[in-house]
Amino acid sequence: MHLTEYQEQAQATDQLPAGDPNAIVVPLLGMAGEVGSLLVEYKKYLRDKDAHVLFPAHVAEELGDILWYLANTATKFGLNLNAIAAANLAKTRDRWPPAGSPENYRLFDDRFPEQEQLPRTFRADITDGLGPEGKPRITLTIDGVQAGDPLQDNAYDDDGYRFHDVFHLAHAAKLGWSPVLRGKLLTPGRKRRSDPEVNEVEDGGRAIVVEEAIVAYIWEYARRHRFLDGVTTVDYTVLKTIRQLTGGLEVAARTAHDWEEAILAGYRVFREVRARGGGALAVDLRTRSIDVVA
């Protein structure tokens, strides 16, 4: 039986059709009550163990009641249960791709001339030192060429934000995307000028601002979680916000799982480089890797 068919047949047994003042609240309370009943059954099983011989049958009954109230709630809100299920699977696959699922990963600039592509492999050297005012600042070079201006923390405390370009490098490695790297850090830049629209939308100032905003947003999250030391998953709310910020850009093709990998890799490198006061990074867009090598 398809979910839509179940939803239609369940509606035929509804005792509070649309228009009744309690039509919405009853199925909502019903779901909550049936979940409570399911927990009571499980409590009995924990207490009585195998003596609770009717446990499977009772669980099936409670789940059926939950399903009825769920279908009824969807109907009352004018929603299709089949569409809800499909959207939920799409969301969970985006967050946790099934093991062995096919990957349609490609680099966004594959069709562009080489001089407009992000370099597929490169070495980035980060050197920490002191600026003229005596504050720590780093210099980044990519394949021996200085990338961007020397950076300070721009903070009252030495929090290491001057190393944040590693996050742009991690975005390039893990996502094949970084307008900041493409336009501001690489010399010469790798903007896709042969396609004016792509150059304006994907490589222009707005995309650069979006990436910098994402880096700053994740920084505040990571700072409150020991810069993700020992962390293996990123809060879904963070990933969802990033997906919303990038919804109109090519990187929207990357999944929440891809973003999680990029974030964790970036902070793994950040913690090591910060602790060492600099280092050399090997970045490979083909193998989607970024590592401290010296």
C-alpha positions in Angstrom: 0.0 0.0 0.0 1.3 3.4 -0.9 1.4 6.2 1.6 -1.1 8.3 -0.4 -3.5 5.4 -0.5 -3.2 4.9 3.2 -3.7 8.6 3.8 -6.9 8.6 1.8 -8.3 5.5 3.5 -7.4 6.8 6.9 -9.3 10.0 6.2 -12.4 8.0 5.5 -12.4 6.9 9.2 -11.9 10.5 10.6 -14.5 11.4 13.2 -13.6 15.1 13.3 -13.6 16.3 9.7 -12.4 19.7 8.6 -14.4 22.5 10.0 -14.7 21.0 13.5 -13.0 23.4 16.0 -10.9 20.4 17.3 -10.1 19.0 13.9 -6.4 19.9 14.1 -5.6 19.6 17.8 -7.0 16.1 18.2 -4.5 14.4 15.8 -1.6 16.4 17.2 -2.5 15.3 20.7 -3.2 11.8 19.4 0.4 11.5 18.1 1.8 12.7 21.4 -0.4 10.3 23.4 0.5 7.3 21.2 4.2 8.0 21.5 3.7 7.9 25.2 1.9 4.6 25.0 4.7 3.2 22.9 7.2 4.3 25.7 5.0 2.5 28.3 5.2 -0.7 26.3 8.9 -0.4 26.1 9.1 0.2 29.8 7.1 -3.0 30.4 9.5 -4.9 28.2 12.5 -3.6 30.1 10.9 -4.6 33.3 9.4 -8.0 32.3 11.8 -8.9 29.4 10.7 -12.0 27.5 7.7 -12.5 29.8 6.1 -9.6 27.9 5.2 -11.9 25.1 2.8 -9.5 23.4 5.5 -6.8 23.1 5.9 -7.0 19.3 2.2 -7.0 18.7 1.6 -4.0 21.0 4.5 -2.0 19.4 3.0 -2.7 16.0 -0.4 -1.5 17.2 1.0 1.7 18.7 3.0 2.5 15.6 -0.1 2.0 13.5 -2.0 4.5 15.7 0.9 7.0 15.4 0.8 6.5 11.6 -3.0 7.2 11.5 -2.6 10.4 13.5 0.3 11.4 11.3 -1.7 10.8 8.1 -4.7 12.7 9.6 -2.5 15.6 10.6 -1.0 15.8 7.1 -4.5 15.8 5.6 -5.7 18.5 7.9 -2.8 20.7 6.8 -3.4 19.9 3.1 -0.2 18.0 2.8 0.6 14.7 0.9 2.2 12.0 3.0 3.9 10.5 0.0 5.5 13.9 -0.8 6.5 14.3 2.9 8.2 11.0 2.9 10.1 11.7 -0.3 11.3 15.1 0.9 12.4 13.6 4.2 14.5 10.9 2.5 16.1 13.5 0.3 17.0 15.5 3.4 18.4 12.6 5.2 20.4 11.4 2.2 21.9 14.9 1.8 23.0 14.7 5.5 24.0 11.0 5.7 24.5 9.5 2.2 24.0 5.7 2.3 27.2 3.7 2.2 28.2 2.8 -1.3 25.8 5.4 -2.9 27.0 6.6 -6.3 28.8 10.0 -6.3 28.3 12.4 -9.1 31.1 14.7 -8.0 32.6 17.0 -10.5 34.7 20.2 -10.3 32.6 23.2 -11.2 35.2 24.7 -13.5 36.0 21.6 -15.5 34.7 23.1 -18.8 36.7 26.2 -18.5 40.3 26.9 -19.8 43.0 25.8 -17.4 44.0 29.4 -16.6 40.4 29.9 -15.3 40.4 26.7 -13.2 41.3 26.4 -9.5 44.7 24.6 -9.5 44.1 20.9 -9.0 47.1 20.5 -6.7 49.2 23.1 -4.9 51.2 23.8 -1.8 50.3 26.5 0.6 52.8 27.8 3.1 51.7 29.7 6.2 54.3 31.7 8.1 53.5 33.3 11.4 55.3 36.4 12.5 54.9 39.9 14.0 53.6 43.0 12.2 55.1 46.5 12.6 52.8 47.1 15.5 54.0 44.0 17.3 50.9 41.9 16.8 51.0 38.4 15.4 50.2 38.1 11.7 50.6 35.4 9.0 51.7 35.4 5.5 50.3 32.9 3.0 52.0 31.8 -0.1 50.6 29.4 -2.7 53.2 27.6 -4.8 55.8 30.2 -3.7 53.6 33.3 -4.6 52.2 35.5 -1.9 48.5 35.1 -1.6 46.5 38.1 -0.4 47.7 40.5 2.3 49.3 39.4 5.6 46.5 38.8 8.1 46.1 39.7 11.8 43.5 38.4 14.2 41.7 41.7 14.3 40.6 40.8 17.8 41.5 41.9 21.3 42.8 38.4 22.1 45.1 36.1 20.2 42.5 33.7 19.0 44.2 32.5 15.8 41.7 33.9 13.4 44.6 35.1 11.3 45.0 31.5 10.1 41.4 31.4 8.7 42.6 31.2 5.1 43.0 27.5 5.8 39.2 27.3 5.7 39.1 28.7 2.2 41.7 26.1 1.2 39.6 23.4 2.8 36.5 24.6 0.8 38.5 24.3 -2.4 39.8 20.8 -1.5 36.6 19.3 -0.2 34.0 21.2 -2.2 35.9 22.3 -5.3 34.6 25.8 -4.5 36.1 29.0 -3.1 35.4 32.4 -4.6 37.9 33.9 -2.1 40.7 31.6 -3.3 39.8 32.1 -6.9 39.5 35.8 -6.8 41.6 37.2 -3.9 44.3 34.6 -2.9 45.5 33.2 -6.2 47.9 35.4 -8.2 46.9 35.8 -11.0 43.2 35.2 -10.1 41.3 32.3 -11.6 38.0 34.1 -12.3 36.0 32.6 -15.2 36.0 35.6 -17.4 35.2 33.7 -20.5 31.7 33.4 -19.3 30.6 36.8 -18.1 27.5 35.6 -16.2 29.5 32.9 -14.3 32.2 35.4 -13.6 29.7 37.9 -12.1 27.5 35.4 -10.1 29.9 32.7 -9.0 33.2 34.5 -8.9 32.1 38.1 -8.0 31.9 40.1 -4.9 28.6 38.7 -3.6 29.9 35.1 -3.7 33.1 36.2 -2.0 31.0 37.9 0.8 28.9 34.7 1.2 32.0 32.5 1.7 33.6 35.0 4.1 30.3 35.1 6.0 30.2 31.3 6.2 33.7 31.2 7.6 32.9 33.8 10.2 29.6 32.0 11.1 31.3 28.6 11.5 34.1 30.2 13.5 31.7 31.3 16.2 30.2 27.9 16.4 33.6 26.2 16.4 35.1 28.5 19.0 32.4 27.5 21.5 33.2 23.8 20.8 37.0 23.7 21.4 37.6 24.5 17.7 36.0 21.1 17.0 38.7 19.2 18.7 37.4 15.7 19.2 34.2 16.6 17.3 33.1 14.2 14.6 29.8 15.7 13.5 28.6 19.2 12.9 25.3 20.4 14.3 22.6 20.1 11.5 21.3 23.6 12.2 24.8 24.9 11.2 24.8 22.8 8.0 21.2 23.8 7.2 22.1 27.5 7.5 25.1 27.1 5.2 22.9 25.4 2.6 20.4 28.3 2.8 23.2 30.9 2.4 24.6 29.1 -0.7 21.2 28.2 -2.3 21.7 30.4 -5.3 25.3 29.4 -6.1 26.9 26.4 -7.8 28.1 25.0 -4.5 24.4 24.2 -3.8 25.2 21.0 -5.6 27.3 19.9 -2.6 25.5 18.1 0.2 25.3 18.8 3.9 27.7 15.9 4.3 30.2 17.5 1.9 30.1 20.6 4.0 30.6 18.7 7.2 33.7 17.1 5.7 35.0 20.5 4.6 34.4 22.0 8.0 36.0 19.2 10.0 39.0 19.0 7.6 39.5 22.8 7.8 39.5 22.8 11.6 41.8 19.8 11.8 44.3 21.7 9.7 43.6 25.0 11.6 44.3 23.4 15.0 47.6 21.9 13.8 48.8 25.0 12.0 47.9 27.2 14.9 49.7 25.0 17.4 52.8 24.9 15.2 52.8 28.6 14.4 52.5 27.9 10.7 53.2 25.1 8.3 53.0 23.8 4.8 49.8 22.3 3.3 49.3 20.0 0.4 46.0 20.6 -1.3 44.6 18.2 -3.9 41.2 18.9 -5.5 41.1 15.6 -7.3 41.5 13.5 -4.2 39.6 16.0 -2.1 42.4 16.2 0.5 44.1 18.9 2.5 47.0 17.9 4.9 49.8 19.5 6.8 53.0 18.1 5.3 55.7 20.2 7.0 
